[in-house]
């Protein structure tokens, strides 16, 4: 019998991907015709991109020879320039194309940036509940994820983070609008973290994957208005949600040119260059789909309102945060969140993710919490979700 060769201890200690784990809960199951599965486990669009964007990708595939060749490691110059221009206007700051890099999705952006910032044994502060893929990469890289508790409002506090900084700390990572909590971090909160990072010589990484669905008007923060923003601030973004480009894997990093010179080493080694067709689609979307994205935002915000209203009817459940693609809740049962979520599959045909996937191992908060990714169910589906939860008792 062939024995498994030795594993990297850091990889062996990394938890399995939560979404894949949850999918195994429904493997081989059939659901009643009058109660089909409601899958609120993953925050990813399932509908096709708009036809015009698909046509742009198709035309490039057929008629643009360069679309099938290696491109620049840091991405297409036209896309980098478009991001710099649009972001400068949207955030009221000055961003140069040389301060933008394109990646194979936002997860790769995170991995690339962290690879330039920290080595085995270093520490990175993550607010809890955290985005599980961020925690997984830190574990794989031999980095220590230092949990920053956020309290009942799910908003992290810079003062609390300051108490966690040690000589091994290299970065603070924030996600706003938040995954999994759904909350939108106040402008003042992000500014306080910027000031802390700058004073302590750290990087502040802000993942804005869901910025297109922020419920507020105006810019979500003032970090780019600082003329020296690139001395500590790094922004991550994903085109997957706004333009439904999940399968094309297009993300971005906005950072100093010195940082991107280091990022280029990682990207060249891992992927050589981002997908040409995906970048072409993202560029077409940026130039042509502003009104369409605004309509998508309106629909997501309407679904958010339906989720908030629905939890008003479930008095024994507690809504902790709701926004972007997510509702984050406390369940009322004397069971762990994993037990509750597994029971919901068989008893209510609902697939959710337990809070234990977003919290440190053994966390009492994770035992009570659940993430519901509602962006892929319409308001009729949301109403059905609440009808099922109202009668669900594991």
C-alpha positions as CSV (number, residue, x, y, z in Angstrom):
1,X,0.0,0.0,0.0
2,X,1.4,3.4,-1.0
3,X,1.9,5.7,1.9
4,X,1.2,9.4,1.8
5,X,4.4,11.4,1.6
6,X,5.1,13.9,4.4
7,X,2.9,16.9,4.4
8,X,3.8,20.5,5.0
9,X,2.8,20.9,8.7
10,X,1.3,24.3,8.0
11,X,-0.9,22.9,5.2
12,X,-1.9,19.9,7.2
13,X,-3.0,22.2,10.1
14,X,-5.2,24.3,7.8
15,X,-8.9,23.7,7.9
16,X,-10.7,22.4,4.8
17,X,-12.4,25.0,2.6
18,X,-15.8,25.7,4.4
19,X,-17.9,26.0,1.3
20,X,-16.6,22.7,0.0
21,X,-17.2,21.2,3.4
22,X,-20.8,22.4,3.4
23,X,-21.4,21.0,-0.1
24,X,-20.5,17.6,1.2
25,X,-23.4,17.9,3.6
26,X,-25.8,17.8,0.7
27,X,-24.0,15.2,-1.4
28,X,-26.3,12.4,-2.4
29,X,-29.3,14.0,-0.8
30,X,-32.6,14.6,-2.6
31,X,-35.0,17.3,-1.5
32,X,-38.9,17.3,-1.7
33,X,-40.4,18.8,-4.8
34,X,-42.4,21.2,-2.6
35,X,-39.3,22.1,-0.5
36,X,-36.3,22.5,-2.9
37,X,-32.9,23.4,-1.4
38,X,-32.3,27.0,-0.6
39,X,-28.6,27.4,-0.8
40,X,-27.4,30.5,1.1
41,X,-23.9,29.1,1.9
42,X,-21.8,30.9,-0.8
43,X,-21.6,34.6,-1.8
44,X,-21.1,34.3,-5.5
45,X,-23.3,35.3,-8.4
46,X,-24.9,32.4,-10.3
47,X,-26.4,34.4,-13.1
48,X,-24.5,35.1,-16.4
49,X,-22.8,38.4,-17.0
50,X,-24.7,40.9,-19.2
51,X,-24.8,39.9,-22.8
52,X,-22.7,42.9,-23.9
53,X,-19.9,41.9,-21.6
54,X,-20.1,38.3,-22.8
55,X,-20.0,39.5,-26.4
56,X,-16.9,41.6,-25.7
57,X,-15.2,38.4,-24.3
58,X,-16.3,36.4,-27.3
59,X,-15.1,39.0,-29.8
60,X,-11.7,39.1,-28.0
61,X,-11.5,35.3,-28.1
62,X,-12.2,35.2,-31.8
63,X,-10.4,38.3,-33.1
64,X,-7.8,39.5,-30.7
65,X,-4.7,37.3,-31.0
66,X,-3.1,38.9,-27.9
67,X,-5.9,37.6,-25.8
68,X,-4.5,34.1,-26.1
69,X,-0.9,35.1,-25.2
70,X,0.9,35.9,-22.0
71,X,0.2,39.4,-20.9
72,X,2.0,41.8,-18.5
73,X,2.4,40.2,-15.0
74,X,0.7,43.1,-13.3
75,X,-2.2,43.2,-15.7
76,X,-3.3,45.0,-18.9
77,X,-2.2,48.6,-18.9
78,X,-5.7,49.8,-20.1
79,X,-7.4,48.1,-17.1
80,X,-4.9,49.4,-14.6
81,X,-5.4,52.9,-16.0
82,X,-9.2,52.6,-15.9
83,X,-9.1,51.5,-12.3
84,X,-6.7,54.4,-11.4
85,X,-9.0,56.9,-13.1
86,X,-12.3,55.7,-11.8
87,X,-11.0,55.1,-8.2
88,X,-9.4,58.5,-8.1
89,X,-12.7,60.1,-8.9
90,X,-14.8,57.8,-6.7
91,X,-12.5,58.2,-3.6
92,X,-11.4,61.8,-4.1
93,X,-7.7,60.9,-4.2
94,X,-4.8,60.5,-6.5
95,X,-4.1,57.0,-7.8
96,X,-1.6,56.3,-10.6
97,X,-1.9,53.3,-13.0
98,X,1.5,52.2,-11.7
99,X,-0.1,51.8,-8.2
100,X,-2.6,49.2,-9.6
101,X,-2.0,45.5,-10.2
102,X,-4.5,42.9,-11.6
103,X,-4.7,39.5,-10.1
104,X,-6.5,36.2,-10.6
105,X,-9.3,37.1,-8.2
106,X,-9.2,38.9,-4.9
107,X,-8.1,35.8,-2.9
108,X,-4.9,35.8,-5.0
109,X,-4.5,39.5,-4.4
110,X,-4.6,38.8,-0.6
111,X,-2.1,36.0,-0.9
112,X,0.3,38.1,-3.0
113,X,0.2,41.0,-0.7
114,X,0.7,38.9,2.5
115,X,3.6,37.1,0.8
116,X,5.4,40.4,0.5
117,X,4.6,41.5,4.0
118,X,5.2,38.6,6.4
119,X,7.1,35.4,6.8
120,X,6.7,32.3,8.9
121,X,6.2,33.2,12.6
122,X,5.0,36.7,11.9
123,X,1.5,37.9,13.0
124,X,-1.4,39.5,11.2
125,X,-4.4,40.9,13.1
126,X,-7.8,39.8,11.8
127,X,-11.1,41.0,13.2
128,X,-13.6,38.2,14.2
129,X,-15.7,36.9,12.6
130,X,-13.1,36.6,9.9
131,X,-13.2,35.7,6.2
132,X,-12.2,32.1,6.3
133,X,-9.9,32.2,3.2
134,X,-7.9,35.0,4.8
135,X,-7.4,32.8,7.9
136,X,-6.6,29.7,5.7
137,X,-3.8,31.5,3.8
138,X,-2.2,32.7,7.0
139,X,-2.3,29.2,8.3
140,X,-0.8,27.8,5.1
141,X,2.0,30.4,5.2
142,X,2.9,29.7,8.8
143,X,1.7,33.1,9.9
144,X,-0.2,33.6,13.2
145,X,-3.7,35.1,12.8
146,X,-4.3,37.3,15.9
147,X,-8.1,37.5,16.5
148,X,-9.5,41.0,17.2
149,X,-13.0,40.6,18.8
150,X,-15.5,43.1,17.5
151,X,-18.4,43.0,20.0
152,X,-22.1,43.0,19.4
153,X,-22.0,45.6,16.5
154,X,-19.3,43.7,14.6
155,X,-17.2,46.9,14.2
156,X,-13.5,46.5,15.1
157,X,-11.9,49.2,17.3
158,X,-8.4,50.5,16.6
159,X,-7.8,50.9,20.3
160,X,-8.4,47.2,20.9
161,X,-6.1,46.3,17.9
162,X,-3.3,48.5,19.4
163,X,-3.3,46.2,22.4
164,X,-2.6,43.2,20.2
165,X,0.4,44.6,18.4
166,X,3.7,42.9,19.1
167,X,7.2,43.1,17.5
168,X,6.0,40.3,15.2
169,X,2.9,42.1,13.9
170,X,3.1,43.0,10.2
171,X,-0.4,43.9,9.1
172,X,-4.0,44.6,10.0
173,X,-6.7,43.2,7.7
174,X,-10.2,44.7,7.4
175,X,-13.1,43.7,5.1
176,X,-15.8,46.4,4.4
177,X,-18.6,45.8,3.6
178,X,-17.8,42.8,5.8
179,X,-17.7,39.2,4.9
180,X,-19.2,37.4,6.9
181,X,-20.8,40.1,9.1
182,X,-22.4,42.3,6.4
183,X,-21.6,45.5,8.3
184,X,-20.2,48.6,6.7
185,X,-17.3,50.1,8.6
186,X,-17.6,53.8,9.4
187,X,-15.3,56.3,7.8
188,X,-13.9,57.2,11.2
189,X,-13.1,53.5,12.0
190,X,-11.0,53.1,8.8
191,X,-9.2,56.4,9.4
192,X,-8.4,55.3,13.0
193,X,-6.9,52.0,11.7
194,X,-4.9,53.9,9.1
195,X,-3.5,56.2,11.8
196,X,-2.6,53.2,14.0
197,X,-1.0,51.3,11.1
198,X,1.1,54.3,10.2
199,X,2.2,55.1,13.7
200,X,3.3,51.5,14.3
201,X,4.9,50.8,11.0
202,X,2.3,48.3,9.8
203,X,0.3,47.7,6.6
204,X,-3.4,48.3,6.6
205,X,-5.1,46.0,4.1
206,X,-8.7,46.7,3.3
207,X,-10.6,44.2,1.2
208,X,-13.4,46.0,-0.6
209,X,-14.8,43.1,-2.6
210,X,-18.3,44.2,-1.8
211,X,-17.9,48.0,-2.2
212,X,-20.3,48.1,-5.2
213,X,-23.1,47.1,-2.8
214,X,-22.4,49.5,0.1
215,X,-25.7,51.0,1.2
216,X,-24.3,54.4,1.9
217,X,-24.1,57.3,-0.5
218,X,-20.7,58.9,-1.3
219,X,-17.3,57.4,-0.8
220,X,-17.0,54.6,1.8
221,X,-13.8,56.1,3.3
222,X,-11.3,58.9,2.9
223,X,-8.1,56.8,2.9
224,X,-7.2,57.8,-0.7
225,X,-7.6,61.5,0.0
226,X,-4.4,61.3,2.1
227,X,-1.6,62.3,-0.3
228,X,0.7,59.8,1.5
229,X,-1.9,57.0,1.4
230,X,0.5,54.4,-0.1
231,X,2.9,54.5,2.8
232,X,0.7,52.0,4.7
233,X,-2.7,51.5,3.0
234,X,-3.3,48.6,0.5
235,X,-6.7,48.1,-1.1
236,X,-8.0,44.8,-2.5
237,X,-10.9,44.5,-4.9
238,X,-12.8,41.8,-6.9
239,X,-14.6,42.1,-10.2
240,X,-16.5,38.8,-9.5
241,X,-19.5,40.3,-7.8
242,X,-20.2,43.5,-9.7
243,X,-19.9,42.0,-13.2
244,X,-20.6,38.3,-12.4
245,X,-17.1,37.3,-13.5
246,X,-16.5,34.6,-10.9
247,X,-15.3,32.1,-13.4
248,X,-12.8,34.5,-15.0
249,X,-11.0,35.3,-11.8
250,X,-10.2,39.1,-11.9
251,X,-9.2,41.1,-8.9
252,X,-7.0,44.0,-8.1
253,X,-4.4,45.5,-5.7
254,X,-3.9,49.2,-5.2
255,X,-0.7,49.9,-3.3
256,X,2.7,51.7,-3.6
257,X,4.8,51.0,-6.7
258,X,7.5,49.6,-4.4
259,X,5.0,47.1,-2.9
260,X,3.8,46.1,-6.4
261,X,7.4,45.4,-7.5
262,X,7.4,42.8,-4.8
263,X,3.9,41.5,-5.7
264,X,5.1,41.0,-9.2
265,X,7.6,38.4,-8.1
266,X,4.7,36.4,-6.5
267,X,2.4,36.7,-9.4
268,X,5.0,35.8,-12.0
269,X,5.8,32.6,-10.1
270,X,2.2,31.6,-9.4
271,X,0.2,32.5,-12.5
272,X,2.6,34.5,-14.8
273,X,-0.2,36.8,-15.8
274,X,-3.9,37.2,-15.0
275,X,-6.5,35.9,-17.5
276,X,-6.5,38.1,-20.6
277,X,-10.2,37.4,-21.4
278,X,-11.3,38.1,-17.9
279,X,-9.4,41.4,-17.9
280,X,-11.0,42.4,-21.2
281,X,-14.4,41.6,-19.7
282,X,-13.7,43.7,-16.6
283,X,-12.5,46.6,-18.7
284,X,-15.6,46.5,-20.9
285,X,-17.7,46.4,-17.8
286,X,-16.0,49.4,-16.2
287,X,-16.5,51.4,-19.4
288,X,-20.1,50.4,-20.1
289,X,-22.0,49.0,-17.1
290,X,-22.2,51.8,-14.5
291,X,-26.0,52.0,-14.8
292,X,-26.4,48.3,-14.8
293,X,-24.2,47.9,-11.7
294,X,-26.3,50.6,-10.0
295,X,-29.4,48.5,-10.7
296,X,-27.7,45.4,-9.3
297,X,-26.9,47.4,-6.1
298,X,-30.5,48.5,-5.8
299,X,-31.7,44.9,-6.0
300,X,-29.2,43.7,-3.4
301,X,-30.2,46.5,-1.1
302,X,-33.8,45.6,-1.5
303,X,-32.9,42.0,-0.6
304,X,-31.0,43.3,2.4
305,X,-34.1,45.2,3.6
306,X,-36.2,42.0,3.1
307,X,-33.7,40.1,5.3
308,X,-33.9,42.8,8.1
309,X,-37.7,42.7,8.0
310,X,-37.7,38.9,8.1
311,X,-35.7,38.8,11.2
312,X,-38.1,41.1,12.9
313,X,-40.6,38.2,12.6
314,X,-38.1,35.7,14.2
315,X,-38.0,37.1,17.7
316,X,-35.8,34.3,19.0
317,X,-33.1,34.8,16.4
318,X,-30.8,37.8,16.7
319,X,-29.6,39.7,13.6
320,X,-26.0,40.9,14.3
321,X,-25.2,42.4,10.9
322,X,-26.8,42.7,7.5
323,X,-25.4,44.2,4.3
324,X,-23.7,43.5,1.0
325,X,-24.3,39.8,0.4
326,X,-24.7,38.7,4.1
327,X,-26.8,38.4,7.2
328,X,-24.9,37.3,10.3
329,X,-27.1,36.0,13.1
330,X,-27.3,34.2,16.4
331,X,-29.5,31.2,16.5
332,X,-31.7,30.4,19.6
333,X,-31.0,26.7,20.0
334,X,-29.0,24.8,22.6
335,X,-26.8,23.2,20.0
336,X,-23.6,24.2,18.2
337,X,-24.0,26.2,15.0
338,X,-22.6,23.3,13.0
339,X,-25.3,21.0,14.4
340,X,-28.0,23.6,13.7
341,X,-26.8,24.1,10.1
342,X,-26.6,20.3,9.4
343,X,-30.1,19.9,10.8
344,X,-31.4,22.7,8.6
345,X,-30.3,20.8,5.5
346,X,-32.4,17.8,6.3
347,X,-35.3,19.4,8.2
348,X,-35.7,22.7,6.3
349,X,-33.8,22.2,3.0
350,X,-31.6,25.2,3.8
351,X,-27.8,25.2,3.5
352,X,-26.1,27.9,5.7
353,X,-22.6,28.2,7.1
354,X,-22.0,27.9,10.9
355,X,-20.2,30.7,12.7
356,X,-17.5,28.2,13.8
357,X,-16.1,28.5,10.3
358,X,-15.5,32.3,10.9
359,X,-14.2,32.2,14.5
360,X,-11.2,30.8,16.3
361,X,-11.5,27.1,17.3
362,X,-13.6,26.7,20.4
363,X,-15.0,30.2,20.2
364,X,-18.3,30.5,22.2
365,X,-19.5,33.1,19.7
366,X,-18.9,30.8,16.8
367,X,-21.0,28.2,18.5
368,X,-24.0,30.5,18.4
369,X,-23.5,32.3,15.0
370,X,-24.6,31.6,11.4
371,X,-23.8,33.3,8.1
372,X,-26.6,33.6,5.5
373,X,-25.5,34.6,2.0
374,X,-28.7,36.0,0.6
375,X,-27.6,37.6,-2.6
376,X,-28.6,34.7,-4.8
377,X,-32.2,34.4,-3.6
378,X,-34.8,36.9,-4.6
379,X,-37.4,38.5,-2.3
380,X,-39.8,35.6,-3.0
381,X,-37.0,33.2,-2.0
382,X,-36.2,35.2,1.1
383,X,-39.9,35.1,2.2
384,X,-39.8,31.3,1.8
385,X,-36.5,31.1,3.8
386,X,-38.2,32.8,6.7
387,X,-41.3,30.6,6.5
388,X,-39.0,27.6,6.9
389,X,-36.9,29.1,9.7
390,X,-40.0,30.0,11.6
391,X,-41.0,26.4,12.0
392,X,-37.5,24.9,12.2
393,X,-36.6,23.3,15.5
394,X,-33.6,21.0,15.4
